[in-house]
Amino acid sequence: MSESIREVTLRTKGILPVQKLKILVNAGIISGVDGFPIEENQFQPNSIDLRLGTKAHRVRSSFLPENETVDQKIKKLHQYSFSIEDGAVLEPNCVYIIPLLEEVRLPHSHYSMQKNLFNGNGADELRLYSEENLTAKANPKSTTGRLDIFTRVITDRSHRFEEIEPGYHGKLYLEVVPKSFPIKVRTGHRLNQLRVRHGHTVLSDQDILRIHGSDTLLFDGDGDPLPLSAIKVNNGLFMSVNLRADEDDILGYKAKKHRDLIDLDNINHYEIADFWEPILARDDEHLILEPEAFYIFASRERCRIPKHLAAEMIAYDTGSGELRTHYAGFFDSGFGGSVSDKGARAVLEVRSHDVPFLIEHGQTFCSMKFEPNTEIPEYIYGTDIKSNYQGQGLKLGKHFKQK
């Protein structure tokens, strides 16, 4: 270990930005498995991409490990296993468990001295000075959600998906369930990402309103800042769905069934019409969703994430309707640009369960929660990195040919 990472100090609470994530990697708290070191291009402003490993396991059902390891659960539910090193197809509505190429060794507590956080002899010690424990949370990447690939990170002996508790030392596994299309994956593909938190400091509704007043978070469809009186907050910032456009404009897309596979290596490759039915503007500005069909829509509002914040879009509350919206939850610092850029629409991935469901223009559809970064990230979304969805309107995943 280099002298520069024998001590890590976290004075402020929030999401760890890229420069702190790199320190955790150098310290061995986040690492690649043997033969697969962490790569520089895995780092995002507020997260690190997670990579698929070398083998996939087809299992009978989803599960949570509870008091067992993931491997023990796989043995109980195992159907067959296969290599994905040279590419392999995952079929729709089948459950696959894929060990990832990353492992984590989170400190057991936030005491000043943490020992044995990584492989090596007892001489290596890391002093972690912090107010609270480090935890981590995973979420699908934007492209994963737009392809209707349902994914969740699982850890040993956990009773919750996606969340990694203080003191967890071990492997990460990804549950993968393609829903609309067969997908071809291979070792190294990145379907999910991981954020690390120091404490848990979600901004209050009053904080959100204060920030919007001085550093605009939401704009209307024309790019004008929304007045405070139009901002809806209730344990997060609410956004609505857009079903209004000029004549013949496309409002959304519905996934076609029984399509050819999508190879995740093929960027800007597939014809939209082969996989999606366009939904055109209507005078009545409403739509009835078919049960279990998958739709892509855009938010009515345009949003932006200031560089000192990170955000997560939360799935729709089933108390307001049997919907699942937005599989991919993380929004990085800098999304939507500066105030002068007037934000970008959020893309909503939507499925109605069990029954047909009516949606109308401007209907409240999703909630955005904000957390501070412990520091301003050394680079932000869309500015210093190639970001696929900066300034987006209604936009499908990067694998489809864009007009």
C-alpha positions in Angstrom: 0.0 0.0 0.0 1.3 3.5 -0.8 1.8 6.0 2.0 -0.9 8.2 0.5 -3.7 5.8 1.2 -2.7 4.5 4.7 -5.1 7.1 6.0 -8.5 8.1 4.5 -10.4 11.0 6.1 -14.1 11.6 5.4 -15.1 14.8 7.1 -18.5 15.3 5.4 -21.4 12.9 4.8 -22.9 11.9 1.5 -22.1 10.0 -1.7 -18.4 9.4 -2.3 -17.3 11.0 -5.6 -14.9 9.5 -8.2 -11.7 10.7 -6.5 -12.7 9.0 -3.2 -13.8 5.9 -5.0 -10.3 5.7 -6.6 -8.8 5.9 -3.1 -11.0 3.0 -1.9 -9.9 0.9 -4.9 -6.2 1.7 -4.2 -6.8 0.7 -0.5 -8.4 -2.6 -1.5 -11.9 -1.8 -0.2 -13.2 -2.3 -3.7 -11.2 -4.6 -6.0 -11.4 -6.8 -9.0 -11.1 -10.6 -8.8 -7.9 -12.3 -9.8 -6.9 -11.5 -13.3 -9.5 -8.6 -13.7 -8.2 -5.4 -12.0 -10.4 -2.4 -11.8 -10.2 -0.4 -15.0 -10.0 3.4 -15.2 -13.1 3.7 -17.4 -15.3 2.0 -14.8 -15.3 5.2 -12.7 -18.3 7.5 -13.1 -18.8 10.9 -11.2 -20.6 9.2 -8.3 -20.2 5.5 -8.9 -18.2 2.6 -10.2 -19.4 0.3 -13.0 -19.7 -3.4 -12.1 -18.7 -6.0 -14.7 -20.1 -9.4 -15.5 -17.9 -12.4 -14.6 -17.0 -15.5 -16.6 -20.0 -17.7 -15.9 -23.8 -17.6 -15.7 -26.0 -19.8 -13.6 -29.6 -20.5 -14.7 -31.8 -20.9 -11.6 -35.4 -21.8 -11.1 -36.3 -18.6 -9.3 -35.2 -15.4 -7.8 -34.1 -15.4 -4.1 -32.6 -13.6 -1.2 -29.8 -15.5 0.7 -30.9 -14.5 4.3 -28.7 -16.9 6.4 -26.8 -18.5 3.5 -24.3 -17.6 0.9 -25.3 -16.9 -2.7 -23.4 -20.0 -3.8 -25.4 -22.1 -1.4 -28.7 -20.8 -2.8 -27.5 -21.3 -6.3 -26.9 -25.0 -5.6 -30.5 -25.4 -4.3 -32.0 -23.7 -7.3 -29.5 -24.6 -10.0 -30.6 -25.8 -13.4 -27.4 -25.4 -15.5 -24.3 -23.2 -15.9 -22.4 -21.9 -18.9 -19.5 -19.7 -19.8 -20.1 -16.2 -21.1 -16.4 -15.4 -21.8 -17.0 -15.6 -25.6 -20.6 -14.4 -25.4 -23.8 -16.2 -24.6 -27.5 -15.5 -25.0 -29.8 -15.0 -22.0 -33.5 -15.8 -22.8 -36.4 -13.6 -21.8 -38.1 -14.2 -18.4 -35.4 -16.7 -17.3 -33.5 -16.0 -14.1 -29.7 -16.0 -14.3 -27.2 -15.4 -11.5 -23.8 -14.0 -12.7 -20.9 -13.6 -10.3 -19.4 -10.1 -10.9 -15.7 -9.3 -11.4 -15.8 -6.9 -8.3 -15.5 -7.7 -4.6 -15.9 -5.3 -1.7 -14.4 -5.3 1.8 -16.2 -2.6 3.7 -14.9 -1.6 7.1 -16.8 -3.1 10.0 -17.2 0.2 11.8 -16.1 3.8 11.6 -13.5 3.6 14.3 -10.3 5.3 13.6 -8.3 2.1 13.0 -9.5 -0.5 10.6 -7.4 -3.7 10.2 -7.4 -6.6 7.8 -9.4 -4.9 5.1 -7.6 -6.6 2.3 -5.5 -9.6 1.5 -1.9 -9.3 2.8 0.1 -9.6 5.9 -0.8 -7.9 9.2 1.6 -5.1 8.6 -0.9 -3.4 6.2 -3.4 -1.3 8.0 -5.8 1.4 6.9 -6.9 4.2 9.2 -10.4 5.3 8.1 -11.4 8.5 9.9 -15.2 9.0 9.5 -18.3 10.0 11.4 -20.3 7.0 10.3 -20.0 3.6 8.6 -19.5 3.2 4.9 -22.4 1.5 3.1 -22.9 0.8 -0.6 -25.9 0.6 -3.0 -26.2 -0.7 -6.5 -28.6 0.2 -9.4 -28.9 -0.7 -13.0 -27.2 1.5 -15.6 -29.5 3.6 -17.8 -29.0 1.4 -20.8 -29.9 -1.7 -18.8 -33.3 -0.2 -17.9 -34.0 1.0 -21.5 -33.5 -2.6 -22.8 -36.0 -3.9 -20.2 -33.3 -6.0 -18.5 -34.3 -6.5 -14.8 -31.2 -6.7 -12.6 -30.4 -6.7 -8.9 -27.1 -7.1 -7.0 -27.1 -9.8 -4.3 -24.6 -10.3 -1.5 -24.1 -13.3 0.9 -26.4 -13.6 3.8 -28.3 -10.5 2.9 -32.1 -9.9 3.3 -32.2 -7.0 0.8 -31.3 -6.6 -2.8 -28.9 -3.9 -4.0 -27.8 -2.8 -0.5 -24.4 -3.6 1.0 -24.1 -3.3 4.7 -21.1 -2.1 6.7 -18.5 -4.8 7.2 -19.5 -6.9 4.2 -16.4 -8.7 2.8 -17.1 -10.8 -0.2 -18.3 -11.4 -3.7 -21.0 -9.5 -5.6 -23.5 -11.4 -7.7 -26.0 -10.0 -10.3 -29.5 -11.4 -10.9 -30.3 -10.8 -14.5 -33.8 -11.3 -16.1 -34.2 -10.1 -19.7 -37.9 -9.2 -20.0 -38.6 -8.0 -23.6 -35.7 -9.2 -25.7 -33.1 -12.0 -25.7 -29.7 -10.4 -25.0 -26.2 -11.6 -25.7 -23.7 -10.8 -22.9 -20.1 -11.5 -22.3 -17.5 -11.2 -19.6 -16.8 -7.5 -18.8 -20.2 -6.1 -19.9 -21.5 -3.5 -17.4 -25.2 -3.7 -16.5 -25.0 -2.2 -13.0 -23.1 0.4 -11.0 -22.2 0.9 -7.3 -22.3 3.9 -5.1 -20.6 4.2 -1.7 -22.1 6.3 1.1 -20.6 7.9 4.2 -23.7 8.1 6.3 -27.1 8.5 4.8 -28.1 12.1 4.3 -31.1 12.4 2.0 -32.1 16.0 1.4 -35.3 17.1 3.1 -38.2 18.6 1.1 -37.2 22.0 2.5 -33.6 21.6 1.3 -34.9 20.7 -2.2 -37.1 23.8 -2.3 -34.3 26.0 -1.1 -31.8 24.6 -3.6 -34.3 24.9 -6.5 -34.8 28.6 -5.5 -31.2 29.4 -6.2 -29.9 26.6 -8.4 -32.8 25.4 -10.6 -33.6 21.7 -10.5 -36.7 21.5 -12.7 -37.8 23.3 -15.9 -40.9 23.1 -17.9 -41.0 21.6 -21.4 -39.9 24.9 -22.9 -36.8 25.1 -20.6 -38.2 27.8 -18.3 -37.5 27.3 -14.6 -40.6 26.0 -12.7 -41.8 28.4 -10.0 -41.6 27.2 -6.4 -45.4 27.0 -6.3 -45.3 24.3 -9.1 -42.7 22.1 -7.4 -44.2 19.0 -5.8 -42.3 17.5 -2.9 -43.1 14.7 -0.4 -40.0 12.8 0.8 -38.5 13.7 -2.6 -39.1 15.7 -5.7 -41.9 14.5 -7.9 -41.9 14.5 -11.7 -44.7 13.7 -14.2 -45.1 12.0 -17.6 -45.2 13.8 -20.9 -48.1 12.8 -23.2 -48.3 16.0 -25.2 -46.4 16.8 -28.4 -46.9 18.3 -31.9 -48.9 16.3 -34.4 -47.2 13.1 -35.5 -44.5 13.5 -32.8 -43.6 10.3 -31.0 -44.5 10.3 -27.3 -43.1 7.0 -26.4 -42.3 3.4 -27.5 -43.8 0.0 -26.7 -41.5 -3.0 -26.9 -42.4 -5.6 -29.5 -42.5 -9.3 -28.5 -40.6 -12.2 -29.9 -37.8 -10.2 -31.5 -34.3 -11.1 -32.5 -31.6 -10.9 -29.8 -29.7 -7.8 -28.9 -25.9 -8.2 -28.7 -24.7 -5.7 -26.1 -21.5 -5.2 -28.1 -23.5 -3.6 -30.9 -23.8 0.1 -30.4 -26.0 2.3 -32.7 -26.7 -0.9 -34.6 -30.3 -2.0 -34.5 -33.3 -0.5 -36.3 -35.8 1.0 -33.9 -38.8 -0.3 -35.9 -37.6 -3.9 -35.6 -38.0 -3.8 -31.8 -40.3 -0.9 -30.9 -43.8 0.3 -31.8 -43.9 4.2 -31.7 -46.7 5.8 -29.7 -47.9 9.0 -31.5 -49.3 12.1 -30.0 -53.1 12.1 -29.3 -55.6 14.9 -28.9 -57.0 13.4 -25.7 -53.5 13.2 -24.0 -54.1 9.9 -22.3 -53.1 6.3 -22.8 -54.2 2.9 -21.4 -51.2 0.7 -20.8 -51.5 -3.0 -21.5 -50.7 -5.3 -18.7 -47.1 -6.5 -18.6 -46.2 -4.6 -21.8 -43.0 -2.5 -21.6 -43.0 1.2 -22.5 -40.5 4.0 -22.8 -41.8 7.6 -22.0 -40.2 10.9 -21.1 -40.8 13.2 -18.2 -42.9 16.3 -18.7 -40.3 18.3 -16.8 -36.7 18.8 -17.7 -34.3 18.2 -14.7 -30.7 18.9 -13.8 -28.5 17.6 -11.0 -26.1 20.3 -9.6 -22.5 19.1 -9.3 -22.6 19.1 -5.5 -25.5 16.6 -5.5 -26.2 13.1 -6.6 -29.8 11.8 -7.2 -31.7 8.6 -7.4 -35.1 8.1 -9.1 -37.3 5.9 -7.0 -39.7 3.3 -8.5 -43.3 4.4 -8.5 -45.3 3.8 -5.3 -47.7 0.9 -5.9 -50.1 2.6 -3.5 -50.7 5.0 -6.4 -51.2 2.3 -9.1 -49.8 -1.0 -10.1 -46.9 0.4 -12.0 -43.2 -0.1 -12.1 -41.3 3.0 -13.4 -37.7 3.6 -13.9 -35.6 0.5 -13.4 -32.3 2.5 -13.7 -32.2 4.8 -10.7 -28.9 6.8 -10.4 -28.6 10.3 -11.9 -25.0 11.6 -11.7 -23.8 15.0 -10.8 -24.0 17.3 -13.8 -26.9 15.5 -15.5 -28.8 18.1 -17.5 -25.9 20.5 -17.6 -25.9 24.0 -16.1 -28.9 26.2 -15.5 -28.3 27.8 -18.9 -28.6 24.3 -20.5 -32.2 24.1 -19.2 -32.0 20.5 -18.1 -32.9 17.2 -19.8 -36.0 15.0 -19.7 -35.8 11.9 -17.6 -36.6 8.7 -19.5 -39.2 6.5 -17.8 -39.2 2.8 -18.2 -42.8 1.7 -17.4 -44.7 -1.6 -17.0 -48.2 -2.0 -15.7 -48.8 -5.2 -13.7 -52.0 -7.3 -13.6 -54.5 -4.8 -15.0 -54.8 -2.2 -17.8 -53.8 1.2 -16.4 -54.7 4.7 -17.5 -52.0 7.4 -17.6 -52.6 11.0 -18.5 -50.4 14.0 -19.5 -48.9 15.6 -16.4 -49.7 12.6 -14.1 -47.3 12.3 -11.2 -45.1 9.4 -12.1 -41.8 9.3 -10.2 -39.8 10.7 -7.3 -36.2 11.9 -7.3 -34.3 11.8 -4.0 -31.1 13.9 -3.6 -28.0 13.4 -1.5 -25.0 15.6 -1.2 -21.6 14.4 -2.4 -18.9 14.4 0.2 -16.9 16.5 -2.3 -17.5 18.0 -5.7 -16.6 15.2 -8.2 -13.4 15.8 -10.1 -15.4 15.4 -13.3 -19.2 15.4 -13.9 -21.7 13.9 -16.2 -21.6 15.1 -19.8 -18.7 17.5 -19.3 -15.5 15.6 -19.0 -16.7 12.1 -20.0 -18.6 10.8 -22.9 -22.2 10.5 -21.6 -24.7 8.9 -23.8 -27.8 10.6 -22.5 -26.8 14.2 -21.7 -29.4 16.7 -23.0 -31.7 13.9 -23.9 -35.4 14.1 -24.8 -37.2 10.8 -25.4 -34.3 8.5 -26.2 -33.9 4.8 -26.5 -30.8 2.9 -25.5 -27.5 3.4 -27.2 -27.8 0.0 -29.1 -30.5 1.5 -31.4 -29.8 3.7 -34.4 -30.5 7.3 -33.4 -32.0 9.8 -35.8 
